Amino acid sequence: MLVLVAFMTTSCNKSDEDTNVSAAVAKVVGTYRATITPTMGTQAMAMGTHSVKCEAIDGGKKLHFFFDNFNAPMVDENGKVSKEKFMPFVVSVDVVMNVKDNKDGSLSLLSEKGTFKAKPKDGKPIDMSKLPEGILPPSLNGFETDKLQAEGTFKDGKLQLNLLPNILPVKIVIEGVRE
């Protein structure tokens, strides 16, 4: 009898934990209008707005964050967004994240796995002269990795993520609000 009571208590705790995780994931689900800023060090390299999505997967226990075909104007050394120069690559990101409730009402987001893909904007190999200083991609024909890492927070309807592709020396900063 004692074993049955212990098993029931453990089962209830696991069920409560799954419910809490699912509720946390559900808070983040939606489409966001995001400012995406690829940076090198503290210097913005490009900046633009793009639609990003978050959906619940794995029975509501995980968050799937993704966007496709992002391209933005380059930022010059004075921090001004160019009207003529754009990123040489079109970028897509796909990440599965764990979500954790924090005491302050925010949610912590941490990647479990993620992919980063970059393909030439016009479909042709990139001209080396159009690459930002300090960036040498593994291929001028496009590249991808499954080593993308992401972490961030969600609070008061605002999504903040830092993405590390781990294939280029860049960090991609994402700040979004629900559409």
C-alpha positions in Angstrom: 0.0 0.0 0.0 2.8 2.4 0.9 4.5 1.8 -2.5 1.2 2.6 -4.3 0.9 5.9 -2.4 4.5 6.8 -3.2 4.0 6.0 -6.8 0.8 8.1 -7.0 2.6 11.1 -5.4 5.4 10.8 -7.9 2.9 10.5 -10.8 1.1 13.6 -9.7 4.2 15.6 -9.3 5.3 14.7 -12.9 1.9 15.5 -14.2 2.0 18.9 -12.4 5.4 19.6 -13.8 4.3 18.8 -17.3 1.3 21.1 -16.9 3.5 23.9 -15.6 5.9 23.5 -18.6 3.0 23.4 -21.1 1.5 26.5 -19.5 4.9 28.3 -19.8 5.4 27.2 -23.4 1.8 28.3 -24.3 2.6 31.9 -23.0 5.3 32.2 -25.7 3.4 30.7 -28.6 2.6 33.1 -31.4 4.0 35.2 -34.2 6.2 38.2 -33.4 7.4 41.2 -35.3 11.1 41.2 -34.4 14.1 43.4 -34.9 16.9 41.1 -35.9 20.5 42.4 -35.5 23.5 40.3 -36.5 26.5 41.6 -34.4 30.2 41.0 -34.3 31.4 41.8 -30.8 29.2 44.8 -29.8 29.0 46.2 -33.3 25.8 45.7 -35.3 26.6 44.4 -38.8 23.0 44.6 -40.2 19.5 45.3 -38.8 16.0 44.7 -40.0 12.5 43.6 -39.0 11.1 40.2 -39.8 8.3 37.9 -38.7 9.4 35.1 -36.4 7.2 32.3 -35.0 7.0 30.2 -31.8 4.9 27.1 -31.6 4.4 24.3 -29.0 5.8 20.9 -29.9 6.3 17.6 -28.1 2.9 17.7 -26.4 3.4 21.3 -25.4 6.6 20.6 -23.5 9.0 22.3 -26.0 9.1 25.5 -27.9 9.8 25.6 -31.6 11.2 29.0 -32.7 11.9 29.7 -36.4 12.1 32.2 -39.2 13.0 31.9 -42.9 14.7 34.1 -45.5 15.8 37.0 -43.3 17.8 39.7 -45.1 18.5 43.2 -43.9 20.4 46.4 -44.7 24.0 46.5 -43.5 25.0 48.9 -40.7 28.0 51.2 -41.2 30.8 51.8 -38.6 28.8 54.9 -37.4 25.7 52.8 -36.6 23.7 54.0 -39.6 21.5 51.6 -41.5 22.4 51.6 -45.2 19.9 52.2 -47.9 22.0 50.5 -50.6 24.0 47.7 -48.9 22.3 44.5 -47.8 23.5 41.3 -46.1 25.1 39.0 -48.8 23.2 36.0 -47.4 19.5 35.2 -46.7 19.3 33.5 -43.3 16.9 30.9 -41.9 16.9 29.6 -38.3 15.1 26.7 -36.6 15.5 26.0 -32.9 13.9 23.7 -30.3 14.0 25.2 -26.8 13.2 24.3 -23.3 11.1 26.9 -21.3 11.5 27.5 -17.6 9.3 29.7 -15.3 11.2 32.2 -13.2 10.2 33.8 -9.9 10.0 37.3 -11.4 7.3 36.2 -13.9 9.7 35.9 -16.8 10.4 32.8 -18.7 13.9 31.5 -19.6 14.4 30.0 -23.0 17.3 27.7 -23.7 18.0 25.8 -26.9 18.1 22.0 -27.0 19.0 21.9 -30.7 19.1 24.3 -33.6 20.0 24.9 -37.2 21.3 28.0 -39.0 21.2 28.2 -42.8 22.6 31.0 -45.0 22.3 31.0 -48.8 23.4 33.7 -51.2 20.8 36.4 -51.6 20.7 36.2 -55.4 21.5 32.5 -55.7 25.0 33.1 -57.1 28.2 32.6 -55.1 29.0 35.6 -52.9 31.6 38.1 -54.1 34.3 38.3 -51.4 34.4 42.1 -51.6 30.8 42.2 -50.4 31.5 40.3 -47.1 31.8 42.3 -43.9 35.3 42.7 -42.5 36.2 39.7 -40.3 33.7 37.4 -41.8 34.9 34.4 -43.9 32.0 31.9 -44.4 32.8 28.2 -44.9 31.4 28.5 -48.4 30.5 31.4 -50.7 27.7 29.2 -52.1 25.9 29.1 -48.8 26.3 27.0 -45.7 24.4 25.5 -42.7 25.1 24.1 -39.3 23.1 22.1 -36.7 25.2 23.6 -33.9 23.1 26.8 -33.4 22.6 27.7 -29.7 20.0 30.1 -28.4 19.0 31.6 -25.1 16.8 34.3 -24.0 13.8 35.5 -22.1 10.1 36.2 -22.5 8.3 38.7 -20.3 5.4 41.0 -20.6 4.7 39.9 -24.2 8.3 40.6 -25.3 10.7 38.0 -26.7 14.4 38.5 -26.4 16.9 35.9 -27.8 20.6 35.7 -28.5 21.5 33.2 -31.2 25.0 31.8 -31.7 25.4 30.1 -35.1 28.8 28.6 -34.1 29.9 28.6 -37.7 30.6 32.4 -37.9 32.0 34.8 -35.3 28.6 36.5 -34.9 25.7 36.7 -32.4 22.2 37.4 -33.7 20.1 39.5 -31.3 16.4 39.2 -31.6 13.9 41.5 -29.9 10.2 40.8 -30.7 6.7 41.8 -29.8 3.6 39.7 -30.6 1.9 40.7 -33.8 
